[in-house]
Amino acid sequence: MHLFHLIVTSWVHLDDPLEGLKGGGMIPVLHSETRPLRPLPESWVLRSRRTEDIPGVIELMQRVYVEPHGPEAVWPAETLKRHLEVFPEGQLLILDGQGRVIADSTSMLVSAERAMRPHRWSEITERGTLSSHDPKGDAFYGVDLAVDPEFQCIGLAHVLYAARIALAIDKGCKVFVAGARIPGYHLASDLLNAESYLALVERGLIFDPTLSKQLRLGFQLYGLLPNYISDPESKDCAALICMEL
């Protein structure tokens, strides 16, 4: 795909692109561009994950993490139980009117110093077990977020992020940090290195299905995390993003 075509095609998907480029360097998306939070339907529930939810969470992850993701992306019941032992209030989900798990998020606390230095997902999360969780950590770390494909693009991720941010503030965290997927990068990897792709996404010149939305929530881009996790669409990379709280 030609680079110009990639940029133009991506640009038309933006509802509120940046009004021009100011000066040099990369420009963070402003908090004012955050969309209003949509209320959940009356019969839907946002709450902390419970032991009885584990089968539903596994079924959700099986629906979300299909090819090109491998079965290792779906956590076993033992790992999900471990999350509840380590940091129960940090594991949030949304149930629809039939009680089905349609969105889920996993989080932990670590030191800001550790979260902001280069790392891999498996290292900082102890291979997803959250054994590295630090109850006194000043950084809220987003480990995973999954939304049922049937219910995507209706604001469920936004609801979960809002709940996580509120929890992080309640816990006294200074920052919310995550390694953001960049699933649009595989479309541009023949033309751009990962750093250039991030710069164009940050400027609003390329729309990335994950990172662009996170920047609109108020996260800022702090750099590239190479070899972050096995992710063919992101070419195993992630963006280090951070929100000051």
C-alpha positions in Angstrom: 0.0 0.0 0.0 1.3 3.4 -0.9 2.1 5.6 2.1 -0.1 8.5 0.9 -3.0 6.2 0.4 -2.5 4.8 3.9 -2.6 8.2 5.4 -5.6 9.5 3.5 -7.6 6.3 4.0 -6.9 6.4 7.8 -7.6 10.2 8.0 -11.2 9.9 6.9 -12.0 7.6 9.8 -11.2 10.3 12.3 -14.2 12.2 13.7 -12.2 15.1 15.0 -8.6 15.2 13.6 -6.1 17.6 15.0 -6.4 21.1 13.6 -3.0 21.4 12.0 0.4 20.5 13.3 2.1 22.9 15.7 5.9 23.3 15.9 8.2 20.3 16.0 8.1 17.1 17.9 5.1 14.8 18.5 1.8 16.3 19.7 -0.3 14.6 22.3 -4.1 14.4 21.7 -5.9 16.9 24.0 -8.2 15.9 26.8 -10.9 18.0 25.2 -11.2 15.5 22.3 -12.4 12.8 24.6 -15.9 11.6 23.7 -18.8 11.7 26.2 -19.1 8.5 28.3 -22.1 6.5 27.1 -24.3 5.0 29.9 -24.7 1.3 29.9 -28.2 -0.1 29.2 -30.2 -0.4 32.5 -30.0 -4.3 32.6 -26.2 -4.3 32.0 -23.8 -4.4 35.0 -20.3 -3.1 35.5 -18.6 -4.7 38.5 -15.5 -6.5 39.8 -14.8 -10.0 38.5 -15.8 -12.9 40.7 -14.8 -16.5 40.9 -18.1 -17.6 39.3 -17.4 -15.3 36.3 -14.2 -17.2 35.3 -15.9 -19.5 32.8 -17.6 -16.5 31.1 -14.3 -14.6 31.0 -12.6 -17.6 29.3 -15.4 -17.8 26.7 -15.1 -14.1 26.1 -11.3 -14.4 25.5 -11.9 -17.3 23.1 -14.3 -15.1 21.1 -11.9 -12.1 21.1 -8.5 -13.8 20.6 -9.0 -15.6 17.4 -6.4 -15.8 14.5 -3.8 -14.3 14.2 -3.7 -14.6 18.0 -2.8 -18.1 19.3 -4.6 -20.0 22.1 -2.0 -18.9 24.6 -3.7 -15.5 24.6 -6.6 -17.1 26.5 -5.8 -17.4 30.2 -6.6 -20.6 32.0 -8.9 -20.7 35.0 -5.9 -21.0 37.4 -4.4 -17.7 36.2 -7.8 -15.9 36.5 -8.2 -17.2 40.0 -4.7 -15.9 40.8 -5.8 -12.4 39.6 -8.6 -12.4 42.2 -6.2 -13.5 44.9 -3.6 -10.8 44.1 -5.8 -7.7 43.2 -9.5 -8.5 43.2 -10.7 -4.9 42.9 -8.5 -4.4 39.9 -10.3 -7.0 37.7 -13.4 -5.4 36.2 -16.1 -6.7 33.8 -19.4 -5.9 32.1 -22.3 -8.3 32.0 -25.2 -7.9 29.5 -28.8 -8.4 30.4 -28.5 -12.1 30.1 -25.6 -12.2 32.5 -23.0 -12.9 29.8 -19.5 -11.5 30.1 -19.1 -9.1 27.2 -16.1 -7.0 28.3 -13.3 -7.6 30.8 -10.2 -5.8 32.0 -7.2 -6.9 34.0 -5.0 -4.5 36.0 -2.3 -4.4 38.7 -0.2 -1.9 40.6 3.6 -1.5 40.2 6.1 1.3 40.8 6.1 4.1 38.3 9.8 3.7 37.8 9.4 0.1 36.7 6.3 0.8 34.5 8.0 3.6 32.6 11.2 1.9 31.8 11.5 -0.5 28.8 9.9 -3.8 29.5 8.0 -6.8 28.0 4.5 -7.8 28.9 5.6 -11.2 30.2 8.2 -9.6 32.4 6.1 -6.9 34.1 3.1 -9.1 34.6 5.1 -12.3 35.4 3.6 -14.1 32.4 0.1 -12.8 33.2 0.0 -14.2 36.7 0.2 -10.7 38.3 2.8 -12.0 40.8 4.6 -8.7 40.3 1.7 -6.8 41.7 2.8 -4.3 44.3 0.0 -3.1 46.7 2.1 0.0 47.4 2.8 0.7 43.7 2.2 4.3 42.5 1.4 3.2 38.9 -1.8 1.6 37.8 -0.9 -0.8 35.0 -3.3 -1.9 32.3 -2.6 -5.6 31.7 -5.4 -6.6 29.3 -8.8 -5.4 28.0 -11.1 -7.5 25.9 -14.5 -6.6 24.4 -16.8 -9.1 22.7 -16.6 -8.5 18.9 -20.4 -8.4 18.9 -20.4 -5.4 21.2 -17.4 -3.4 20.0 -17.6 0.2 19.0 -20.4 1.1 21.4 -18.2 2.5 24.1 -17.6 -0.5 26.5 -13.8 0.0 26.5 -14.4 3.6 27.4 -16.6 2.6 30.3 -13.9 0.2 31.6 -11.2 2.8 31.2 -13.3 5.3 33.1 -13.8 2.8 35.9 -10.1 1.9 36.0 -9.0 5.5 36.1 -11.4 6.1 39.0 -10.0 3.1 40.8 -6.4 4.2 40.2 -7.2 7.6 41.7 -8.9 6.0 44.6 -5.7 3.9 45.2 -3.6 7.0 45.2 -1.7 6.2 42.0 0.3 8.9 40.3 0.0 7.5 36.8 -1.9 5.0 34.6 0.5 3.1 32.4 0.0 0.5 29.6 1.6 -1.1 26.7 -0.9 -0.2 23.9 -1.4 -2.5 20.9 -0.8 -0.9 17.5 -2.8 -3.4 15.4 -2.8 -1.1 12.3 1.0 -1.2 12.1 1.2 -4.4 10.0 -0.5 -2.5 7.2 2.3 0.1 7.2 5.3 -1.9 8.3 6.7 -2.2 4.8 6.8 1.6 4.5 7.4 2.8 8.0 9.5 1.8 11.0 7.6 1.5 14.3 8.8 4.8 15.7 7.6 6.7 12.5 4.2 4.9 12.7 3.7 6.0 16.3 4.6 9.6 15.4 2.1 9.7 12.6 -0.6 8.2 14.8 0.1 10.7 17.5 -0.2 13.6 15.1 -3.5 12.2 13.9 -2.3 11.5 10.4 -2.9 7.7 10.7 -5.7 6.2 12.6 -4.8 3.1 14.7 -7.8 1.1 15.9 -6.4 0.9 19.5 -3.8 3.6 20.1 -5.7 6.4 18.5 -8.6 5.8 20.9 -6.4 5.6 23.9 -4.8 8.9 23.0 -8.2 10.5 22.8 -8.9 9.3 26.4 -6.0 11.4 27.6 -3.1 9.1 27.5 0.2 10.4 26.1 2.8 8.5 24.1 6.1 8.0 25.7 7.8 5.7 23.2 8.1 2.3 21.6 8.2 -1.1 23.4 9.8 -3.5 20.9 9.3 -7.2 21.4 6.5 -6.4 24.0 4.3 -9.4 23.2 3.6 -11.9 20.5 1.2 -9.9 18.3 1.4 -10.3 14.5 -0.8 -7.3 13.8 1.4 -5.0 16.0 4.6 -6.7 14.8 5.2 -7.7 18.4 5.5 -4.0 19.3 3.5 -1.8 21.7 3.3 1.9 22.5 4.3 2.9 26.0 1.4 5.2 27.1 0.9 7.1 30.3 -1.8 9.2 31.9 -1.0 11.5 34.8 -3.6 11.2 37.6 
